[in-house]
Amino acid sequence: MAKSPLGPGAHKKHLISLLRDNARRYRLFQVFQDFAELAALAISNAVDKSQYAKREARYMEIVRKYEREEVFRFGEMLAALVEWLECGHADCMGELFMALELGDAAHGQFFTPYSVASLMAKVTLVDARSVWERQGFISISEPAAGAGAMLIACAEEIANSGLNASAVMHATAVDVDATAVHMSYVQLSLLGIPGIVIHGNSLSLEEWSHWVTPAHVFGGWDYRLRKRPAMPREEQDHSASGAGAGGASGTECVFAPREAIADTKSLAVDRMEVARTAILANRLQLNLFA
């Protein structure tokens, strides 16, 4: 992903301004929720046609509340978020949520600072390269994902180890809060992280919806995950120790042919660049008046 010429602070300030401009008739928290959901719906409908009709109807239901200028402004928000994420790995949506002081509005919901998530990722993935060399790819599960900070930090740490996270990492994120699910899904998608984000309850194992990222689709992860064999006992022990080191998250080591990684690595990256450009070009103005 190309680096933005502006710093993250400038993009954050611009995004806050856009959100406040759309909050003249609605509460700021509602506008934030709508932005996160509209962005998630736009990305999902570009890659997951099995859920297109239902999600497009929901998309139209949201934008009908807003005036034409306000709808176009949501597109500007998505562009601003993309530019912010281009500055480097970060939990931009979580940081934005806290900067807008929306925590109390969400019944005391707060997001872990990215610096803390980054430290946890370093401890959990200290042997990321050796795990990949033994197993083929790394699967990371986050049962209380929030806006995805822990998974983003893991992707950054894997990249720092010299690996391409889009090719060797798969994320499974679960959260009971729908807005957190949308926030996490948007960020994982725009950062090119393969994964499935589940709106559900990790304790009761209830699932209400799921969202597949573009990198999951283009990387053929449905096939790769179905083909993985059962984890050996020694790798189960490694997974358990990874979860303990990383708090709520765990590193699940799974097998995949090294040849498959080599074949799909450049293809997944190229397709993600195309998909990212297409999503922005096709849905930048959210297509209400197309």
TITORLUM-24734 format. One record per residue (C-alpha): residue number from 1; x, y, z. Coordinates in pm, 1 decimal, decimal comma. Layout:
TITORLUM-24734
+-----+----------+----------+----------+
!   n !       c1 !       c2 !       c3 !
+-----+----------+----------+----------+
! NUM !        X !        Y !        Z !
...
+-----+----------+----------+----------+
This chain:
TITORLUM-24734
+-----+----------+----------+----------+
!   n !       c1 !       c2 !       c3 !
+-----+----------+----------+----------+
!   1 !      0,0 !      0,0 !      0,0 !
!   2 !    143,1 !    339,4 !    -98,1 !
!   3 !    225,3 !    580,3 !    180,3 !
!   4 !      9,1 !    889,1 !    216,2 !
!   5 !    197,0 !   1220,7 !    173,2 !
!   6 !     14,4 !   1356,7 !    480,1 !
!   7 !     57,0 !   1235,1 !    834,4 !
!   8 !   -203,6 !   1030,8 !   1023,4 !
!   9 !   -298,2 !   1332,7 !   1233,5 !
!  10 !   -412,2 !   1526,4 !    928,1 !
!  11 !   -629,3 !   1239,9 !    801,8 !
!  12 !   -776,8 !   1186,9 !   1147,6 !
!  13 !   -864,5 !   1555,6 !   1173,4 !
!  14 !  -1023,5 !   1551,7 !    827,3 !
!  15 !  -1231,3 !   1242,5 !    906,9 !
!  16 !  -1352,9 !   1392,2 !   1234,0 !
!  17 !  -1456,3 !   1707,4 !   1048,4 !
!  18 !  -1653,0 !   1506,6 !    791,1 !
!  19 !  -1831,8 !   1307,6 !   1060,1 !
!  20 !  -1928,2 !   1623,1 !   1248,1 !
!  21 !  -2056,3 !   1781,3 !    927,2 !
!  22 !  -2295,5 !   1488,5 !    886,9 !
!  23 !  -2407,5 !   1510,0 !   1249,6 !
!  24 !  -2619,9 !   1821,1 !   1217,5 !
!  25 !  -2946,8 !   1628,4 !   1206,2 !
!  26 !  -2838,3 !   1307,6 !   1379,5 !
!  27 !  -2635,3 !   1223,0 !   1686,8 !
!  28 !  -2264,3 !   1189,3 !   1619,5 !
!  29 !  -2267,2 !    832,0 !   1746,5 !
!  30 !  -2540,1 !    742,1 !   1495,7 !
!  31 !  -2343,2 !    898,8 !   1210,0 !
!  32 !  -2033,2 !    705,1 !   1314,3 !
!  33 !  -2232,0 !    381,1 !   1326,8 !
!  34 !  -2379,3 !    449,5 !    983,4 !
!  35 !  -2038,4 !    527,7 !    834,7 !
!  36 !  -1888,6 !    204,1 !    966,6 !
!  37 !  -2181,8 !     -2,7 !    842,4 !
!  38 !  -2201,0 !    165,9 !    500,0 !
!  39 !  -1830,2 !    112,4 !    443,2 !
!  40 !  -1859,5 !   -253,6 !    548,4 !
!  41 !  -2160,6 !   -309,3 !    323,6 !
!  42 !  -1988,5 !   -145,0 !     26,6 !
!  43 !  -1680,1 !   -363,8 !     59,8 !
!  44 !  -1875,4 !   -682,9 !    127,2 !
!  45 !  -2101,4 !   -635,2 !   -172,5 !
!  46 !  -1797,2 !   -602,4 !   -397,9 !
!  47 !  -1674,6 !   -952,6 !   -309,9 !
!  48 !  -1950,0 !  -1156,0 !   -139,1 !
!  49 !  -2235,4 !  -1197,3 !   -384,3 !
!  50 !  -2407,5 !  -1463,1 !   -173,2 !
!  51 !  -2519,7 !  -1189,6 !     67,5 !
!  52 !  -2550,4 !   -908,1 !   -185,3 !
!  53 !  -2929,5 !   -862,8 !   -199,3 !
!  54 !  -2982,9 !   -842,4 !    175,3 !
!  55 !  -2687,6 !   -613,7 !    231,0 !
!  56 !  -2771,0 !   -386,7 !    -59,2 !
!  57 !  -3121,7 !   -343,4 !     82,3 !
!  58 !  -2971,4 !   -253,0 !    419,1 !
!  59 !  -2732,0 !    -15,0 !    248,7 !
!  60 !  -3018,2 !    168,2 !     78,1 !
!  61 !  -3217,5 !    175,2 !    400,8 !
!  62 !  -2937,2 !    368,6 !    571,0 !
!  63 !  -2861,6 !    619,8 !    295,3 !
!  64 !  -3228,3 !    712,0 !    251,3 !
!  65 !  -3206,2 !    890,5 !    586,1 !
!  66 !  -2948,4 !   1134,6 !    454,3 !
!  67 !  -2952,7 !   1420,2 !    207,9 !
!  68 !  -2757,3 !   1400,5 !   -116,8 !
!  69 !  -2465,0 !   1608,5 !     10,7 !
!  70 !  -2444,2 !   1399,4 !    326,0 !
!  71 !  -2438,1 !   1075,1 !    127,9 !
!  72 !  -2147,9 !   1199,2 !    -83,1 !
!  73 !  -1970,7 !   1297,1 !    236,2 !
!  74 !  -1975,2 !    932,4 !    351,3 !
!  75 !  -1772,0 !    854,4 !     41,1 !
!  76 !  -1521,3 !   1119,9 !    139,7 !
!  77 !  -1500,2 !    960,1 !    483,7 !
!  78 !  -1407,1 !    624,0 !    332,6 !
!  79 !  -1139,0 !    788,5 !    117,5 !
!  80 !  -1001,6 !    968,3 !    424,7 !
!  81 !   -988,5 !    639,2 !    616,7 !
!  82 !   -800,3 !    471,4 !    331,6 !
!  83 !   -546,0 !    753,0 !    327,3 !
!  84 !   -506,5 !    730,3 !    704,5 !
!  85 !   -443,1 !    355,5 !    686,8 !
!  86 !   -188,1 !    417,4 !    411,6 !
!  87 !     28,0 !    587,7 !    674,4 !
!  88 !     91,5 !    244,8 !    830,2 !
!  89 !    -67,2 !    -24,3 !   1042,4 !
!  90 !   -293,6 !    126,1 !   1307,3 !
!  91 !   -636,9 !     88,7 !   1463,9 !
!  92 !   -768,3 !    404,9 !   1300,7 !
!  93 !  -1136,3 !    329,5 !   1362,5 !
!  94 !  -1079,6 !    253,2 !   1729,0 !
!  95 !   -870,2 !    565,2 !   1770,1 !
!  96 !  -1137,2 !    768,0 !   1591,7 !
!  97 !  -1408,0 !    626,7 !   1818,5 !
!  98 !  -1215,5 !    732,3 !   2126,9 !
!  99 !  -1119,2 !   1073,6 !   1985,5 !
! 100 !  -1488,6 !   1147,0 !   1928,4 !
! 101 !  -1554,3 !   1049,9 !   2291,7 !
! 102 !  -1815,9 !    794,9 !   2191,0 !
! 103 !  -1721,8 !    545,1 !   2461,7 !
! 104 !  -1998,1 !    645,6 !   2701,9 !
! 105 !  -2254,5 !    647,3 !   2421,6 !
! 106 !  -2170,8 !    281,8 !   2358,7 !
! 107 !  -2240,9 !    175,4 !   2717,9 !
! 108 !  -1884,8 !    204,2 !   2838,3 !
! 109 !  -1720,7 !     47,0 !   2532,8 !
! 110 !  -1355,8 !    140,9 !   2493,9 !
! 111 !  -1084,7 !     24,9 !   2255,8 !
! 112 !   -738,9 !    -94,7 !   2352,9 !
! 113 !   -465,2 !    149,9 !   2244,8 !
! 114 !   -277,0 !     23,5 !   1941,3 !
! 115 !     55,0 !     50,0 !   2124,7 !
! 116 !    -70,0 !   -209,9 !   2376,2 !
! 117 !   -196,4 !   -438,4 !   2097,5 !
! 118 !    140,3 !   -403,9 !   1922,7 !
! 119 !    326,8 !   -511,8 !   2236,0 !
! 120 !     95,1 !   -812,2 !   2278,6 !
! 121 !    151,7 !   -910,6 !   1914,4 !
! 122 !    529,2 !   -898,0 !   1957,6 !
! 123 !    507,9 !  -1132,7 !   2256,6 !
! 124 !    262,1 !  -1370,6 !   2089,5 !
! 125 !    433,5 !  -1390,0 !   1749,7 !
! 126 !    795,1 !  -1396,8 !   1857,2 !
! 127 !    845,6 !  -1711,8 !   1644,2 !
! 128 !    611,9 !  -1622,3 !   1355,1 !
! 129 !    862,5 !  -1706,4 !   1081,4 !
! 130 !    950,1 !  -2046,1 !   1225,1 !
! 131 !    581,1 !  -2127,9 !   1265,5 !
! 132 !    519,7 !  -2041,5 !    899,8 !
! 133 !    818,1 !  -2247,8 !    789,4 !
! 134 !    683,3 !  -2551,1 !    978,4 !
! 135 !    312,2 !  -2511,6 !    912,3 !
! 136 !    262,9 !  -2312,8 !    591,3 !
! 137 !     39,7 !  -2037,0 !    730,6 !
! 138 !    -65,6 !  -1885,6 !   1061,4 !
! 139 !   -428,6 !  -1864,0 !   1173,9 !
! 140 !   -507,7 !  -1609,3 !   1444,5 !
! 141 !   -835,4 !  -1604,3 !   1636,9 !
! 142 !   -963,1 !  -1300,0 !   1827,5 !
! 143 !  -1279,3 !  -1380,6 !   2028,3 !
! 144 !  -1335,9 !  -1018,1 !   2137,2 !
! 145 !  -1206,1 !   -830,3 !   1835,5 !
! 146 !  -1331,5 !   -478,0 !   1891,3 !
! 147 !  -1212,3 !   -269,2 !   1596,8 !
! 148 !   -945,1 !   -526,3 !   1508,3 !
! 149 !   -642,8 !   -369,4 !   1679,7 !
! 150 !   -493,1 !   -701,2 !   1789,3 !
! 151 !   -526,1 !   -857,7 !   1445,4 !
! 152 !   -384,5 !   -549,3 !   1274,6 !
! 153 !    -90,6 !   -553,2 !   1515,1 !
! 154 !    -34,4 !   -922,8 !   1439,7 !
! 155 !    -29,9 !   -849,2 !   1066,7 !
! 156 !    225,7 !   -574,9 !   1126,5 !
! 157 !    443,9 !   -803,6 !   1336,1 !
! 158 !    427,9 !  -1076,4 !   1071,5 !
! 159 !    529,6 !   -818,3 !    809,7 !
! 160 !    816,7 !   -707,7 !   1032,9 !
! 161 !    940,2 !  -1067,3 !   1036,0 !
! 162 !    978,6 !  -1048,4 !    657,4 !
! 163 !    658,5 !  -1229,7 !    561,3 !
! 164 !    361,4 !  -1111,3 !    357,4 !
! 165 !     64,7 !  -1114,4 !    594,8 !
! 166 !   -177,8 !  -1120,6 !    300,0 !
! 167 !    -35,2 !  -1457,9 !    199,2 !
! 168 !     54,5 !  -1630,7 !    525,7 !
! 169 !   -193,1 !  -1503,2 !    786,5 !
! 170 !   -563,1 !  -1572,5 !    828,0 !
! 171 !   -771,1 !  -1392,1 !   1090,8 !
! 172 !  -1095,8 !  -1493,8 !   1257,8 !
! 173 !  -1252,0 !  -1205,7 !   1448,4 !
! 174 !  -1562,4 !  -1228,6 !   1667,1 !
! 175 !  -1746,8 !   -953,5 !   1849,6 !
! 176 !  -2091,0 !   -924,3 !   2005,8 !
! 177 !  -2126,6 !   -559,4 !   1899,5 !
! 178 !  -2235,6 !   -496,1 !   1539,5 !
! 179 !  -2056,3 !   -162,8 !   1508,1 !
! 180 !  -1730,5 !   -317,2 !   1629,5 !
! 181 !  -1775,5 !   -591,3 !   1369,1 !
! 182 !  -1815,8 !   -331,2 !   1094,4 !
! 183 !  -1513,4 !   -135,6 !   1216,5 !
! 184 !  -1296,0 !   -444,9 !   1229,1 !
! 185 !  -1414,5 !   -571,1 !    890,6 !
! 186 !  -1347,6 !   -240,8 !    715,1 !
! 187 !   -996,8 !   -210,4 !    852,8 !
! 188 !   -895,4 !   -572,1 !    787,9 !
! 189 !  -1032,1 !   -538,8 !    433,9 !
! 190 !   -852,2 !   -215,8 !    351,4 !
! 191 !   -525,6 !   -345,6 !    497,5 !
! 192 !   -542,4 !   -658,3 !    279,6 !
! 193 !   -568,8 !   -903,4 !    569,5 !
! 194 !   -742,1 !  -1234,1 !    487,3 !
! 195 !  -1010,9 !  -1311,0 !    739,1 !
! 196 !  -1366,0 !  -1372,5 !    848,8 !
! 197 !  -1530,6 !  -1127,8 !   1087,5 !
! 198 !  -1821,3 !  -1276,9 !   1280,9 !
! 199 !  -2099,1 !  -1091,0 !   1456,3 !
! 200 !  -2158,8 !  -1335,4 !   1735,9 !
! 201 !  -2100,1 !  -1437,2 !   2094,7 !
! 202 !  -1776,9 !  -1624,5 !   2162,0 !
! 203 !  -1912,3 !  -1762,5 !   2490,6 !
! 204 !  -2250,7 !  -1893,1 !   2373,7 !
! 205 !  -2119,1 !  -1970,4 !   2021,2 !
! 206 !  -2411,5 !  -1781,4 !   1866,2 !
! 207 !  -2351,9 !  -1633,9 !   1519,0 !
! 208 !  -2574,0 !  -1367,8 !   1362,5 !
! 209 !  -2372,9 !  -1276,5 !   1054,0 !
! 210 !  -2029,7 !  -1316,0 !    901,0 !
! 211 !  -1817,5 !  -1098,1 !    673,7 !
! 212 !  -1535,9 !  -1224,7 !    449,3 !
! 213 !  -1258,5 !   -983,1 !    357,4 !
! 214 !  -1150,2 !   -934,7 !     -5,8 !
! 215 !   -812,1 !  -1092,9 !     71,1 !
! 216 !   -991,9 !  -1400,7 !    206,5 !
! 217 !  -1183,8 !  -1435,7 !   -120,2 !
! 218 !   -898,5 !  -1361,6 !   -361,7 !
! 219 !   -650,9 !  -1570,9 !   -165,5 !
! 220 !   -866,5 !  -1884,1 !   -190,7 !
! 221 !   -880,3 !  -1918,7 !    187,1 !
! 222 !  -1205,7 !  -2116,6 !    189,6 !
! 223 !  -1022,5 !  -2394,0 !      5,6 !
! 224 !   -703,8 !  -2362,9 !    207,2 !
! 225 !   -884,7 !  -2377,3 !    540,8 !
! 226 !  -1097,9 !  -2676,4 !    437,4 !
! 227 !   -787,0 !  -2868,7 !    333,8 !
! 228 !   -598,2 !  -2824,3 !    658,6 !
! 229 !   -552,7 !  -3145,2 !    860,5 !
! 230 !   -607,6 !  -3177,6 !   1234,0 !
! 231 !   -349,9 !  -2997,3 !   1445,4 !
! 232 !    -91,1 !  -3229,2 !   1603,6 !
! 233 !    -77,6 !  -3244,1 !   1982,4 !
! 234 !    249,2 !  -3052,7 !   2001,9 !
! 235 !    102,6 !  -2773,9 !   1788,4 !
! 236 !   -206,5 !  -2758,0 !   2008,7 !
! 237 !     29,3 !  -2694,4 !   2299,2 !
! 238 !    197,7 !  -2417,0 !   2099,0 !
! 239 !   -140,1 !  -2261,4 !   2017,5 !
! 240 !   -241,0 !  -2263,1 !   2381,7 !
! 241 !     83,4 !  -2096,8 !   2486,6 !
! 242 !     37,5 !  -1833,3 !   2216,3 !
! 243 !   -307,8 !  -1751,8 !   2345,2 !
! 244 !   -179,7 !  -1713,7 !   2695,8 !
! 245 !     97,4 !  -1477,5 !   2591,1 !
! 246 !   -128,6 !  -1265,1 !   2378,4 !
! 247 !   -423,9 !  -1219,1 !   2609,7 !
! 248 !   -750,7 !  -1295,7 !   2433,6 !
! 249 !   -588,7 !  -1382,0 !   2102,6 !
! 250 !   -421,5 !  -1707,5 !   2009,4 !
! 251 !   -194,5 !  -1830,3 !   1730,8 !
! 252 !   -333,3 !  -2144,4 !   1575,0 !
! 253 !    -69,8 !  -2323,7 !   1370,7 !
! 254 !   -205,8 !  -2505,0 !   1067,5 !
! 255 !    -61,0 !  -2692,6 !    772,7 !
! 256 !    -61,0 !  -2580,6 !    411,4 !
! 257 !    172,6 !  -2671,9 !    122,4 !
! 258 !    462,7 !  -2428,4 !     89,7 !
! 259 !    411,7 !  -2444,3 !   -288,6 !
! 260 !     58,3 !  -2312,7 !   -248,6 !
! 261 !    188,0 !  -2013,4 !    -57,0 !
! 262 !    444,8 !  -1938,9 !   -325,6 !
! 263 !    185,7 !  -1967,3 !   -603,9 !
! 264 !    -73,5 !  -1743,7 !   -438,8 !
! 265 !    150,0 !  -1485,5 !   -273,2 !
! 266 !    200,5 !  -1246,7 !   -564,2 !
! 267 !   -147,0 !  -1316,2 !   -704,4 !
! 268 !   -319,2 !  -1231,6 !   -376,1 !
! 269 !   -124,8 !   -908,4 !   -340,9 !
! 270 !   -188,7 !   -800,8 !   -701,7 !
! 271 !   -558,4 !   -878,7 !   -677,8 !
! 272 !   -588,9 !   -692,0 !   -349,5 !
! 273 !   -443,2 !   -380,5 !   -509,4 !
! 274 !   -692,7 !   -412,8 !   -795,3 !
! 275 !   -979,1 !   -480,7 !   -553,0 !
! 276 !   -885,9 !   -187,9 !   -330,1 !
! 277 !   -880,0 !     45,6 !   -629,9 !
! 278 !  -1208,4 !    -93,3 !   -763,5 !
! 279 !  -1385,1 !    -58,2 !   -429,9 !
! 280 !  -1283,5 !    303,7 !   -400,2 !
! 281 !  -1362,9 !    385,9 !   -762,4 !
! 282 !  -1696,3 !    206,8 !   -774,5 !
! 283 !  -1828,1 !    293,9 !   -430,0 !
! 284 !  -1649,6 !    615,0 !   -332,9 !
! 285 !  -1975,7 !    805,8 !   -357,6 !
! 286 !  -2166,8 !    500,7 !   -226,8 !
! 287 !  -2352,7 !    466,4 !   -560,3 !
! 288 !  -2682,5 !    608,3 !   -431,3 !
! 289 !  -2737,1 !    810,6 !   -746,6 !
! 290 !  -2570,0 !    577,8 !   -998,7 !
+-----+----------+----------+----------+
